Amino acid sequence: MTSMSSRIRNKRVASSALGLAGILLFLLTWEAVSRLGLVEERFLPPASTVLVAFFGSLGDPDFYQAVSETMLAWTIGLVLSIVAAVTLGLIIGSSSFLNKATYSTIEFLRPIPSVALIPLAVLLFGFKIESSLLLIIYASFWQVLLQVLYGVADVDPVANDTAKSYGLGPLARARYVVWPTVLPYLMTGIRLASAVALILAITAELIIVSRGLGYQIRLSQSGGSIPEMYALILATGMIGVIINLVMRVIEKKLLSWHSSIRRETVA
């Protein structure tokens, strides 16, 4: 048991070391490309210059204000999309009639890119946070809805029929049969939706809303503060990594009983 724990720990350390080595190699390549003049420094400042600007922004209250504005839109949009998608997914997935009736509509609406809704968002809400929420909710909704539908479709009919034969009602079956099957799919959908929601939050701030990290990136670009612009872009990437790590931790906690998580832990 101890040796197995030791092997798992060593694999995790090796994986983390490789990840850090990859980041270091990327930064060194970036530095070399700029210093050697392969790309003009005014368009791509060296990584060292950008990192200095990034760490300098950590002491700026405006940076944290921009982060809070972006994360507020991200949180509201993600929560609303999850609630709507889970509710509709369970209702549609539990009915073969609704499944067939909505299939063509879902397949038509799902591929429409959220950025195509920008003119509609501005028309409806103007340059406000509601415009960001429209884009975030629309993009995130489909990520969760489809996973919930896949989860409901994957419910074992034998287990469902057995639960019926033992007298379990619809709510009890939903809790003890449907929900355990849907939950792994749902967590995958939420993890995907969280990344999509951040992308759309930044996109909306770049184009529509006069607040948040996306807006600060646009201001830095238009003002010629290129190192600061790249520093803000770096910050958005780091936020995305943190969100993904948090979602993975939550997923492992909620699905510690699931075979996929147990295999991942052993591996």
C-alpha positions as CSV (number, residue, x, y, z in Angstrom):
1,M,0.0,0.0,0.0
2,T,2.8,2.4,0.9
3,S,4.7,1.6,-2.3
4,M,1.6,2.2,-4.3
5,S,1.1,5.6,-2.6
6,S,4.8,6.4,-3.2
7,R,4.5,5.5,-6.9
8,I,1.4,7.7,-7.3
9,R,3.2,10.6,-5.6
10,N,6.2,10.2,-7.8
11,K,4.1,10.2,-10.9
12,R,2.4,13.4,-9.8
13,V,5.7,15.0,-9.1
14,A,7.1,14.0,-12.5
15,S,4.0,15.3,-14.2
16,S,4.2,18.6,-12.4
17,A,7.9,18.9,-13.2
18,L,7.2,18.3,-16.9
19,G,4.5,20.9,-16.8
20,L,6.8,23.5,-15.3
21,A,9.5,22.6,-17.8
22,G,7.1,23.2,-20.6
23,I,6.2,26.6,-19.3
24,L,9.9,27.5,-18.9
25,L,10.6,26.4,-22.5
26,F,7.7,28.5,-23.8
27,L,8.9,31.6,-21.9
28,L,12.5,31.1,-23.1
29,T,11.3,30.6,-26.7
30,W,9.2,33.8,-26.4
31,E,12.2,35.7,-25.0
32,A,14.5,34.5,-27.8
33,V,12.0,35.3,-30.6
34,S,11.7,38.9,-29.4
35,R,15.4,39.5,-28.4
36,L,16.7,38.1,-31.7
37,G,14.4,40.4,-33.7
38,L,12.3,37.6,-35.3
39,V,9.3,39.7,-34.3
40,E,9.6,43.4,-33.5
41,E,9.7,44.2,-29.8
42,R,7.0,46.8,-30.2
43,F,4.6,44.1,-31.4
44,L,5.9,41.3,-29.1
45,P,7.8,42.5,-26.1
46,P,10.2,40.0,-24.4
47,A,8.6,37.6,-21.9
48,S,10.8,39.2,-19.1
49,T,9.3,42.6,-19.9
50,V,5.7,41.2,-19.9
51,L,6.3,39.4,-16.6
52,V,7.6,42.6,-14.9
53,A,4.4,44.4,-16.1
54,F,2.3,41.5,-14.9
55,F,3.8,41.5,-11.4
56,G,3.5,45.2,-11.3
57,S,-0.2,45.0,-12.1
58,L,-0.7,42.8,-9.0
59,G,-0.2,45.9,-6.9
60,D,-2.7,48.0,-8.9
61,P,-6.3,48.2,-7.4
62,D,-7.7,48.7,-10.9
63,F,-6.5,45.3,-11.9
64,Y,-8.4,43.6,-9.1
65,Q,-11.4,45.7,-9.9
66,A,-11.3,44.5,-13.5
67,V,-10.8,40.8,-12.4
68,S,-13.8,41.1,-10.1
69,E,-16.0,42.6,-12.9
70,T,-15.0,39.7,-15.2
71,M,-15.5,37.0,-12.6
72,L,-18.9,38.5,-11.6
73,A,-20.2,38.2,-15.2
74,W,-18.6,34.7,-15.4
75,T,-20.2,33.5,-12.2
76,I,-23.7,34.8,-12.9
77,G,-23.7,33.6,-16.5
78,L,-22.3,30.1,-15.7
79,V,-24.8,29.5,-12.8
80,L,-27.8,30.6,-14.8
81,S,-26.8,28.4,-17.8
82,I,-26.2,25.4,-15.5
83,V,-29.6,25.7,-13.8
84,A,-31.4,26.2,-17.2
85,A,-29.5,23.4,-18.9
86,V,-29.9,20.8,-16.1
87,T,-33.6,21.5,-15.7
88,L,-34.3,21.3,-19.5
89,G,-31.9,18.4,-20.0
90,L,-33.6,16.2,-17.4
91,I,-37.1,17.1,-18.7
92,I,-36.2,16.6,-22.4
93,G,-34.0,13.5,-21.7
94,S,-36.7,11.8,-19.7
95,S,-39.2,11.9,-22.5
96,S,-38.6,10.2,-25.8
97,F,-41.3,12.5,-27.4
98,L,-39.6,15.7,-26.3
99,N,-36.2,14.2,-27.3
100,K,-37.4,13.7,-30.8
101,A,-39.3,16.9,-31.0
102,T,-36.4,19.1,-29.9
103,Y,-33.6,17.3,-31.6
104,S,-33.7,19.3,-34.9
105,T,-34.1,22.6,-33.0
106,I,-31.1,21.9,-30.7
107,E,-28.9,20.8,-33.7
108,F,-29.9,24.1,-35.5
109,L,-29.3,26.5,-32.6
110,R,-26.2,24.8,-31.1
111,P,-23.7,25.6,-33.9
112,I,-24.6,29.3,-33.9
113,P,-21.5,31.1,-32.5
114,S,-22.2,33.4,-29.5
115,V,-20.2,36.3,-31.1
116,A,-22.9,36.3,-33.8
117,L,-25.3,37.5,-31.1
118,I,-23.3,40.6,-30.3
119,P,-25.5,42.9,-32.4
120,L,-28.6,41.4,-30.8
121,A,-27.0,41.8,-27.3
122,V,-26.2,45.5,-27.9
123,L,-29.7,46.1,-29.4
124,L,-31.4,44.5,-26.3
125,F,-29.2,45.7,-23.5
126,G,-26.7,48.2,-24.8
127,F,-23.2,48.4,-23.3
128,K,-24.1,46.7,-20.0
129,I,-23.2,43.5,-18.2
130,E,-26.5,42.0,-19.4
131,S,-25.0,41.9,-22.9
132,S,-22.1,39.8,-21.6
133,L,-24.5,37.5,-19.8
134,L,-26.5,36.9,-23.0
135,L,-23.3,35.7,-24.7
136,I,-22.0,33.7,-21.8
137,I,-25.3,31.9,-21.1
138,Y,-25.9,31.1,-24.7
139,A,-22.5,29.5,-25.2
140,S,-22.3,27.7,-21.8
141,F,-25.9,26.4,-22.0
142,W,-25.2,24.0,-24.8
143,Q,-22.1,22.5,-23.2
144,V,-24.1,21.5,-20.2
145,L,-27.4,20.6,-21.9
146,L,-25.8,18.1,-24.3
147,Q,-23.9,16.4,-21.5
148,V,-27.1,16.1,-19.4
149,L,-28.9,14.6,-22.4
150,Y,-26.1,12.1,-23.0
151,G,-26.2,11.2,-19.3
152,V,-30.0,10.6,-19.2
153,A,-29.7,8.5,-22.4
154,D,-27.0,6.4,-20.7
155,V,-29.2,5.4,-17.8
156,D,-29.4,1.6,-17.6
157,P,-33.0,0.6,-18.5
158,V,-32.7,-2.6,-16.5
159,A,-31.9,-0.6,-13.4
160,N,-34.7,1.8,-14.1
161,D,-37.2,-1.0,-14.6
162,T,-35.9,-2.7,-11.4
163,A,-36.5,0.5,-9.4
164,K,-40.0,0.7,-10.8
165,S,-40.7,-2.9,-9.8
166,Y,-39.6,-2.1,-6.3
167,G,-42.2,0.7,-6.2
168,L,-39.8,3.7,-6.5
169,G,-41.7,6.7,-7.8
170,P,-40.4,9.2,-10.4
171,L,-38.6,11.4,-7.9
172,A,-36.9,8.4,-6.1
173,R,-35.8,7.0,-9.5
174,A,-34.5,10.4,-10.5
175,R,-32.4,10.5,-7.3
176,Y,-31.1,7.0,-7.0
177,V,-31.0,5.8,-10.7
178,V,-30.9,8.8,-13.1
179,W,-28.8,11.3,-11.1
180,P,-25.8,9.0,-10.4
181,T,-25.5,8.3,-14.1
182,V,-26.0,11.9,-15.2
183,L,-23.6,13.4,-12.6
184,P,-20.3,12.4,-14.3
185,Y,-21.6,13.8,-17.6
186,L,-22.9,17.0,-15.9
187,M,-19.5,17.6,-14.3
188,T,-17.8,17.3,-17.7
189,G,-20.3,19.8,-19.1
190,I,-19.7,22.2,-16.3
191,R,-15.9,22.0,-16.7
192,L,-16.3,22.7,-20.4
193,A,-18.8,25.5,-19.8
194,S,-16.6,27.2,-17.2
195,A,-13.9,27.6,-19.8
196,V,-16.3,28.8,-22.5
197,A,-17.9,31.2,-20.1
198,L,-14.6,32.9,-19.4
199,I,-13.8,33.2,-23.1
200,L,-17.1,34.8,-23.8
201,A,-16.8,37.1,-20.8
202,I,-13.5,38.4,-22.1
203,T,-14.8,38.6,-25.7
204,A,-17.8,40.7,-24.6
205,E,-15.6,43.1,-22.6
206,L,-13.3,43.5,-25.6
207,I,-16.1,44.4,-27.9
208,I,-19.1,45.6,-25.9
209,V,-18.9,46.2,-22.2
210,S,-16.9,49.0,-20.7
211,R,-15.5,47.1,-17.7
212,G,-13.5,44.0,-16.8
213,L,-10.2,42.5,-18.1
214,G,-11.3,42.5,-21.7
215,Y,-11.9,46.2,-21.6
216,Q,-8.6,46.8,-19.9
217,I,-6.8,44.8,-22.6
218,R,-8.5,47.0,-25.3
219,L,-7.5,50.2,-23.4
220,S,-3.9,49.1,-23.2
221,Q,-3.8,48.2,-26.9
222,S,-5.3,51.5,-28.0
223,G,-3.0,53.4,-25.6
224,G,0.1,51.8,-26.9
225,S,0.9,50.0,-23.6
226,I,1.8,46.7,-25.3
227,P,3.6,45.0,-22.3
228,E,0.6,45.8,-20.1
229,M,-1.7,44.4,-22.8
230,Y,0.2,41.1,-22.9
231,A,0.4,41.1,-19.0
232,L,-3.4,41.3,-18.9
233,I,-3.7,38.5,-21.5
234,L,-1.3,36.4,-19.4
235,A,-3.6,37.1,-16.4
236,T,-6.7,35.8,-18.3
237,G,-4.8,32.7,-19.1
238,M,-3.8,32.1,-15.5
239,I,-7.4,32.6,-14.4
240,G,-8.5,30.0,-16.9
241,V,-5.9,27.5,-15.5
242,I,-7.1,28.2,-12.0
243,I,-10.7,27.7,-12.9
244,N,-9.9,24.4,-14.6
245,L,-7.9,23.2,-11.6
246,V,-10.7,24.1,-9.2
247,M,-13.3,22.4,-11.4
248,R,-11.1,19.3,-11.5
249,V,-10.8,19.2,-7.7
250,I,-14.6,19.6,-7.3
251,E,-15.1,16.9,-9.9
252,K,-12.8,14.5,-8.1
253,K,-14.5,15.2,-4.7
254,L,-18.1,14.7,-6.1
255,L,-17.1,11.7,-8.2
256,S,-14.7,9.9,-5.8
257,W,-17.0,6.9,-6.1
258,H,-16.9,6.8,-9.9
259,S,-14.7,4.3,-11.7
260,S,-13.1,6.9,-14.0
261,I,-11.8,8.9,-11.0
262,R,-10.6,5.8,-9.2
263,R,-8.7,4.7,-12.3
264,E,-7.2,8.2,-12.6
265,T,-6.1,8.2,-9.0
266,V,-4.4,4.8,-9.4
267,A,-2.8,5.8,-12.7
